[in-house]
Amino acid sequence: MALDNSQQTFGQFGGRYVPEPLEDVLADLADEYDRVKDDDEFQAELDELLRDFAGRPTPLYHASRLSEKYGAKIYLKREDLMHGGAHKLNNALGQALMAKHAGKERLIAETGAGQHGTATAIVGALTGLETEIYQGKKDVERQQMNAFRMEQMGATLNEVTRGGAGLADAVDAALEDLIENFDNTHYLVGSVVGPDPWPRMVRDFQSVIGEEAREQILEQEGALPDAAVACVGGGSNAMGLFHPFYDDEEVDFHGAEAAGKGLDSGQHAAPLSSGKEEVYQGMRTRVIDDDVEVHSVAAGLDYPGVGPEHANYSETDRCSYHGVVDEDALEAFQDLCEYEGIVPALESSHAVALAKQVAEDMDEDDVLLVNLSGRGDKDVEKIANEYLA
């Protein structure tokens, strides 16, 4: 394992801790990204696809009935209305275009809840690139709809049975694939995790969320929000919302981690609320303790680590991270359904649950911006059968 200290870090976190076969691969990827991020032609092509194919800009919606119930003025950034049902397509389009421009023939990806796998399958079909997805067996079983969608769009879906058969194990399998097939393959990482350049690359592709929201809230309210809230697993939707507001110190950030059955239960996925610092999957970041079982009712938050930039936000107190237990997320799911006619993803339900907590310390005219990162079609059968039966 090696770290090139010249690579992008976030305070003491991040870096590029990788085995030798990946060092040149990631150096080339970083060079390619540094080239295209400032290339007007590439950005114009991406903007066109985000508008005409993905459906951007997404609305910023004042949830008036939920606001009345929770006690603050709540706006929802409606990433659930994106093509594919979640924010994941923003990043998938950007990385697929990069892969196409670089002459790659094949895309691989990891997925937990299946939304990133679906987004990768979408862009694979769009670009004509061969696509292979790695998903933990337990996530395939609880996300059958997304597994079906991936295969319908021509992607090969590999069930990962090693370890806990979850998202972290799918990442390991995808990294092994990349080492074996780097000449013709691009690993389309789905969150702000892993070695450089993925954390900053995914953040930048997702920052369209916060850039739009910033313009929209200024137009609708004439001022910036008092606070912004998003769920955090790896953390791409949260970083996409937060990053464009980073220098606006009057905007408080709140991240909702998966506290599972409770931070003291030994079953959660909240490394910033209860975890340790270490090198994990090519990055220095925060991870849950060794004696904790990774658990969340939301498959997309079922990950033992977090993006290194979030670890830095926590270390520098730029963002407050809070553990949200399964029970509170399920209650928030029900609230949004009943009060606004919106069925959120269980991941997004964690953000809504945290918004309820944050609103308790706000006035009714204070503005709370919540990233609704995805819709809940994928979760309704599980909720109906396991929690409402």
HELIX and SHEET records of a PDB file:
HELIX    1   1 GLU A   20  VAL A   36  1                                  17    
HELIX    2   2 ASP A   40  LEU A   49  1                                  10    
HELIX    3   3 LEU A   50  ALA A   54  3                                   5    
HELIX    4   4 SER A   64  TYR A   70  1                                   7    
HELIX    5   5 GLU A   79  LEU A   81  5                                   3    
HELIX    6   6 LYS A   88  HIS A  101  1                                  14    
HELIX    7   7 GLN A  115  THR A  127  1                                  13    
HELIX    8   8 LYS A  137  ARG A  142  1                                   6    
HELIX    9   9 GLN A  144  GLN A  152  1                                   9    
HELIX   10  10 LEU A  167  ASN A  181  1                                  15    
HELIX   11  11 TRP A  198  GLN A  206  1                                   9    
HELIX   12  12 VAL A  208  GLU A  221  1                                  14    
HELIX   13  13 SER A  236  PHE A  242  1                                   7    
HELIX   14  14 HIS A  243  PHE A  245  5                                   3    
HELIX   15  15 ALA A  299  LEU A  301  5                                   3    
HELIX   16  16 PRO A  308  GLU A  315  1                                   8    
HELIX   17  17 ASP A  326  GLU A  340  1                                  15    
HELIX   18  18 LEU A  346  ALA A  359  1                                  14    
HELIX   19  19 VAL A  380  GLU A  386  1                                   7    
SHEET    1   A 2 THR A   9  PHE A  10  0                                        
SHEET    2   A 2 PHE A  13  GLY A  14 -1                                        
SHEET    1   B 6 LEU A  60  HIS A  62  0                                        
SHEET    2   B 6 LYS A  73  ARG A  78 -1                                        
SHEET    3   B 6 VAL A 367  LEU A 372  1                                        
SHEET    4   B 6 ALA A 227  CYS A 231  1                                        
SHEET    5   B 6 ASP A 252  GLY A 260  1                                        
SHEET    6   B 6 CYS A 319  VAL A 325  1                                        
SHEET    1   C 4 THR A 156  VAL A 160  0                                        
SHEET    2   C 4 GLU A 130  GLY A 136  1                                        
SHEET    3   C 4 ARG A 106  THR A 111  1                                        
SHEET    4   C 4 THR A 185  TYR A 187  1                                        
SHEET    1   D 2 GLN A 267  HIS A 268  0                                        
SHEET    2   D 2 GLU A 293  VAL A 294  1                                        
SHEET    1   E 2 LYS A 276  TYR A 280  0                                        
SHEET    2   E 2 MET A 283  VAL A 287 -1                                        
END                                                                             
